[in-house]
């Protein structure tokens, strides 16, 4: 550090940095300082420059060969050919550069999405921002699970501990405090009033002033900045490079053989330049050195398919560990917590039971009947209490109650002023953790408890009805209990409010054994289920992915939710997919392993039981994905084959999120204590998912990551299949024309000239690969069968691109014979033009057939828009060839209407043959699969 901040008081630091420890910096101050101090790069972010993009794209040595051929064209006075060659190479190079740069940016965004977020106070508002935007003078709020974003001096803290092993080598956590430290050369590990960038907050909370950011931090000084993400050694890219080398050598050998044959057979009828340029054109059109770049296209757009943007809000899943794509695509079991996975953080108050009557929350004149219950429900949350800071993780119920009450006209500040909360705590009552408040209400002191309505009911001896307390008989308890059961069976939660007059001035001192409480009534809450979750469960089932829901506690509510999601049967017994911690404890390892495949709802499992669950699944050959939501689940996150974690927000650093809503402490606490994960887990996880507040977050985000990975591999296979078929067809057409020309078939026949070969390869093939990269099949909103598994026994599957190429080649080379059968005489130039048009149009048909998994006649999903644009381009290009000057550049002569009709008929025949081939292949695959 440049200064000894530990030697200064927080007041001195605030004065030096011109900040307010309460209000923080203003937005204007922060922007100005960011321009001076630059971004806070406490963590290494992968960044590629424009020059690196050029270098990657320029590795295609055949491109240099083609430039050499252009020079040869000039030497041999073939200026037109030289211009066409140069234009096509430049167009291909610029396109590759643009798409590769876009792909690299997408991969880099995975790191930006995973970049730690930090809570800062700006303009008196608690705001969540990307840690790169923090500047000296920012007031930072830290809590357990946070990564310290910069070197900062602690203003205040509560039981605050940090782990600084990466900086000091000390393996134990260090307790921090704001006390001034005296001394000139205090070692870093002894600077207890300072938190250092990249260290982990393991316990407690603190408020601190940002002192040093970016390159001025201690972590940067000792070169200890961690790397957020890497994607330099992707197995899939290495495989693409290996494949490109093998295929490139194969193509080179075939081209050398072809050139040799051309020299032997065609030298009498064609120039030496024409022979060599044909071979070079085929070599360049193969683009074998570009396969790694093609792989990046497919991967980048596959990763991007799992991200959804809603203005400034980003939802979905960011695949942070791209190197783990093979395992992500092969996931067979997903273990997902109910909270943070299936249910959004939001909770709604739907109904109230008071005065012995059930009321809807939107009912007119509701306050006439439920004024007392709503006030007591608000006060029971203790949000305005003297000891409210003990509320570490208040439920969203408090927010829902306050919000609904204010809509009805109850102002929380007025209620809090008229009925002050004297104390607040949480105690064990009726075998559950309950909120307990001591409030001054109606000229008396009341103890208020809030918790599960059915359990609290049996702690009561009276209930509130007709504006008075009445005896609560066993019959009345049974009637109220049945009402609660009917409500919970529909997926609602009933929170009971009970009260008793008290002369004890410490809420924590209320005797939990007392059973003479008064039952005020209950509020009925609805946990908002993730939209489309049920359809996504069905999607997983069709893809042989088992889904298990983890619940912290046991309860009938869990079974209701599991049934609604389609995880368990309507019977809902232990044998129908439900496993409790108690059940698991009573089983032997063998018995548990045998029954494991039948469980889908897991209730109250301990940490060790969760670990054992993952181990048994892996022993059975399952690939396990686990969504961690708590800091102490780090081991489980690492033990799973793929670790998922939730983020408070996915952000690329361009936006901030306001956490302060109407300045209510309830909202601040609720938002800062993130129930869907923590920043520390973002460094460990493989996939980062957004909160389950939108259609593509939570569990849906997890599945979208799996489907995106499957998509990537499917599209890689399609890319290779298309390139093999197209390039082999092009080679065979040229080979046939060499042999046919030697034997005088249709004169000195040349079916494809060099400009035509280059256009079909550098432009058409390249464009099709880009279109394949945009192909998406993961549709979270509807359950559709997405299978990427193909039985390896099927010879047709392995040889399909070669067989497709043979069908394709035969149909094109016999096209002149088919046309002549209709008494249409064609010159050699017309044959060449016909074959060229037929080939580039058939490239589009073949591409569509490869992109579409099933039959084109049963296409139910939306079309590939990129492929539609490319198809339109090729059609327009074909039409433009009829312009004499433009057509001459590609050795094209105008064809008559009869020839065009024949071309259309041949294209239709090709389409029919490919469809027939796909049906035969499917039938063989199914038979071999059986």
URCORGI-V56909 format. One record per run of one state. SS is the DSSP state (A for helix, B for strand, O for the rest). FROM is the first residue (numbers start at 1). TO is the last residue. If there is no record, write none. Layout:
# URCORGI-V56909
ss->{SS;SS}
from->{FROM;FROM}
to->{TO;TO}
This chain:
# URCORGI-V56909
ss->{O;A;O;A;O;B;O;A;O;B;O;A;O;A;O;A;O;B;O;B;A;O;B;O;B;O;B;O;A;O;B;O;A;O;B;O;B;O;A;O;A;O;B;O;A;O;A;O;A;O;B;O;B;O;A;O;B;O;B;O;B;O;B;O;A;O;A;O;A;O;A;O;B;O;B;O;B;A;O;B;O;B;O;A;O;B;O;A;O;B;O;A;O;B;O;A;O;A;O;B;A;O;A;O;B;O;A;O;B;O;A;O;B;O;B;O;B;O;A;O;A;O;B;O;A;O;A;O;A;O;A;O;A;O;A;O;A;O;A;O;A;O}
from->{1;5;8;10;17;25;26;27;38;44;45;50;58;61;76;79;115;117;123;125;131;134;139;144;147;148;151;164;165;169;174;176;188;191;194;196;200;213;214;217;218;222;227;228;235;267;272;287;288;305;307;311;313;320;322;330;333;338;339;340;343;355;357;361;366;381;388;391;396;408;412;419;421;430;432;442;444;453;458;460;466;468;472;474;489;493;502;507;510;517;530;533;543;546;552;556;566;574;577;578;581;586;589;599;601;604;607;620;624;629;631;640;642;647;650;651;657;659;665;673;679;685;687;690;698;743;754;774;795;814;815;821;828;852;856;859;865;881;884;890;897;930}
to->{4;7;9;16;24;25;26;37;43;44;49;57;60;75;78;114;116;122;124;130;133;138;143;146;147;150;163;164;168;173;175;187;190;193;195;199;212;213;216;217;221;226;227;234;266;271;286;287;304;306;310;312;319;321;329;332;337;338;339;342;354;356;360;365;380;387;390;395;407;411;418;420;429;431;441;443;452;457;459;465;467;471;473;488;492;501;506;509;516;529;532;542;545;551;555;565;573;576;577;580;585;588;598;600;603;606;619;623;628;630;639;641;646;649;650;656;658;664;672;678;684;686;689;697;742;753;773;794;813;814;820;827;851;855;858;864;880;883;889;896;929;930}
